[in-house]
């Protein structure tokens, strides 16, 4: 399933400009910091697993 947004791991901003295929990021751009390295973006679940930060969680 395609996520609604990704989280930029450089500035922790939600990013809505991305290409998603085969269950992974193919291309992404953060409009806040300009990051475009696909390895520097995470889904909500990936971000929570990395940081333990649930501020983006829909289950709250």
Residue pairs with C-beta under 8 A, 6 or more apart in sequence:
2 20
3 20
3 43
3 44
4 16
5 14
5 15
5 16
5 18
6 14
6 15
6 18
6 25
6 28
6 41
6 42
6 43
7 13
7 14
7 15
7 41
7 42
7 43
7 44
7 47
7 56
8 14
8 15
8 28
8 30
8 32
8 33
8 35
8 40
8 41
9 35
9 40
9 41
9 42
9 47
9 50
10 30
10 33
10 35
10 40
11 30
11 32
11 33
11 35
13 30
13 31
13 32
13 33
14 56
15 28
15 29
15 30
15 31
15 32
15 41
17 28
17 29
17 30
17 31
18 25
18 26
18 27
18 28
18 29
18 41
19 25
19 26
19 27
19 28
20 26
25 38
25 41
26 38
27 36
27 38
28 35
28 36
28 38
28 41
29 35
29 36
30 36
30 41
35 41
42 50
44 56
44 57
44 58
47 53
47 56
48 54
48 56
48 57
54 60
